[in-house]
Amino acid sequence: MTDLLPAEAVATSSPHREAPTSPSRSDAIAAIRTMLRWIGEDPDREGLIDTPDRVLRAYGEFFAGYEQDPASVLSKTFDESGSYSGAVVVRDIEVRSHCEHHMVPFIGKAHVAYLPAGKVVGLSKLARLVNGFARRLQIQERLTAQVALTLMTELNPRGVAVVIDAEHHCMTMRGIRNPGAMTVTQHLCGVYEDDPQLRAEILRELRRTS
């Protein structure tokens, strides 16, 4: 019996795989026309002739995050925070994303906080960070972690806390069809993960409704 190869050897012995070629616009339009036929529609009827093109343009907006590097919005920081020593909190950032399991929307709010260690960033950049990751196929858990970990890496603050609450259309429009059910996720880093008192305080602040 031969010895098992170490993980490094397995990785290097696998055949080279070229990056997949992006389909053309005409390929994408043909795929949408196929879906229309699959659901029982006629893609050539008057009301649907331009639908494939409209869908592609809409998808260009929905999934613009694939063309962006969300972390880049945090590249410009400010060191002149004076004697300020509290958390920076931005609540009620609108989240509009699409579930990667069914490709239907989930919509809600993100609440973001960080405790600076010298560097601060423009407040609008926090919303841009959330949007950059949200405009991709996502699951809410990963989206929450991506926002928190990117803030922690790029700003090197003392702590980061991110809470997202959202309604998933895969639960409201199909399956169990339970409108109003909210999914809440949170990701904590630094002192907010390590210090129970600070964690309780920041979560109370992020979940405050007024």
N, C-alpha and C positions, 0 to 999 in steps of 0.2 A: 504494500500500500504506500503510495507517495505521500510525503508530508504536505500539509496544507500550506499554501503560499501565504506569506504575511500580507496584511492589508495593503502595504505600499506596492507590493508586486502585483497584486490583483488589480489595483487601480491603473498601473502602468501597462499591464498586459492586455487590457481591454482594447478592442479595435477603436481607431480614431473615428469620431462621429462629427461630421460637419454640422455647423449651425443650420437649423432649418431655414429654407428660403421663404421669405414673406410672400404670401399670395398676392396677386395683382388685384387691382380694383375690380376688374371684370370677373375674376374668380370669386370675389366676395359678393358681387351683385348676383352672380349665378347661384351661389349658395343660398342667398335670401330668397330668390325666386323658387328654389327647390323647397325651402321651408314653407313658403306660401302654398305650393301645390300639396305638400304633405298634410297641412291642416285642412285641405279641402277647398282652397281658394284657386282662382284663376289669375295668375300674375299679369295677364295681358288685358284684364278688364280695365275700363277707364280709370276707376278710382285707385287702382293699384299699380298702374304703369310706372309711376315715379316713386313708388314706395321704397324699392331697394336703395335708390340713391339717397332718399331722406333718412333711411335707417343708418346708412354708412356715415352720413354727416352727424347724426345724433350720437352714434357710437364714438365718433371723433371727439365729441365733447365729453361724453360719459367717461371715457377711458384715456383722457389726455395725460393722466399721470404716468403712463408708460413712456412718454416723451420727455419727462421731467426728472430731475434729481432733487427730490424734496429737501434733502439736507443742504442744498446750495442756498436756500433762502435764509439760512442761519449764518452765512459766511460773514455778513457785516454786523459787527457787535459794537457796543459802546461800553467804555470803562468808567464813564463819569456818572456813577450812580450815587455819588455823595455818601452820606452816612446811612442811606437806606439799608435796612437789614431784614426786612420782611419778605414774604413770598410775593411773587408776581402771579396774579390769577386772572385768567380770561375764561369766562363761562359762556355757555350758550353759543359756541361756534357751530354753525350748521354743518351737518354731515349728510352727504348724499352719495351713497356708494351702491355697489351691486354685489350680491351674494354670489360667490364663485360656484356654488352647488346648483343653483337654478337660474342664475343670470337675471334675477329680478331685484328691484331696489330694496335697500334698507335705509331708512331716513331717521335722523335724530339729532342729538346735540353732543358736542364734545366739550369737556371742561378741563382746562389745562392749567397746571401750576408748576412753577419752579422756584427754588430758593437760590438766588444768585450767589456766586462766589467771586464777585468782582465784575463779571461780564453780564450785560443785559442785551436784549435784542428788541427791535421794533415790535410793538404789539401785533401789528397786522401780520407779521411773519409767522406767528403761531397759527393763525387761521390758514395761511398759505401752506404751512407744513401739513396740517390736517388734510387740506384739500388735495395736496399732491399725492398722499398715500390713499385717500378715499377714492380718487378717480382711477381705480384699477379694480379688477375682480378681487374681492376681499372676503375674509371672515372678520367679524367684529373683534374677536380676540386678538388676531394678528395686527389689525389696524391700531388697536389701543397700544400694543407693545411697541410697534414701529414708531409711533409718535413719541412715546416716552423715552425709548432707548436712543433715538436720534437726538433728542434734546440733551440727554445725559452725555452723549458722546461729543456733540459739537460745542456745547456751552460749558461743559464740565462744572455744573452747578453743584451745590451741596445736596440737592434732592430734586426729584421730579415726581409729579403725580398726575395721572391722566385718567379721567372717567368718561365713558361714553354710554349714553342710553339711547336706544334706537328701536324702532318698530320695523320688523322684517316682513316684507310682502310675501315671502315664501310661507309664512304662517298665517297671513291675513287674507291672501287671495287664492291659496291652494291648500291642499293637505287638511290640517285641522281647522282652517278658516276661523281664526280667533283674533278679530281686530281689537286693538288696544293693548295687547300683550307687549310689554317692553322688556328688552334685553339690556342688562347693565353689566359692563365690564370695567375693570380698573387695572392699572399697572403702576407700581410704585418703585422708585429707585432711590438710592442713597439714604439720607437720614429719614425720609418718609417710609422707607422699608424697615429701617433698623430701630427707630425710636417710636414706641407705641403711642406716646403722648402727642408727638408731632404728627404722626399718621392720623390719629383721631381728629386732630384739629383741622388738618388740611382736607380730609374727606368731608368733614362737616361743612367747611367753606365751599367746597366744590359742589356739594349737593344742596346748598342753600337755594331756595326758590325765589327769594326776593332780596 
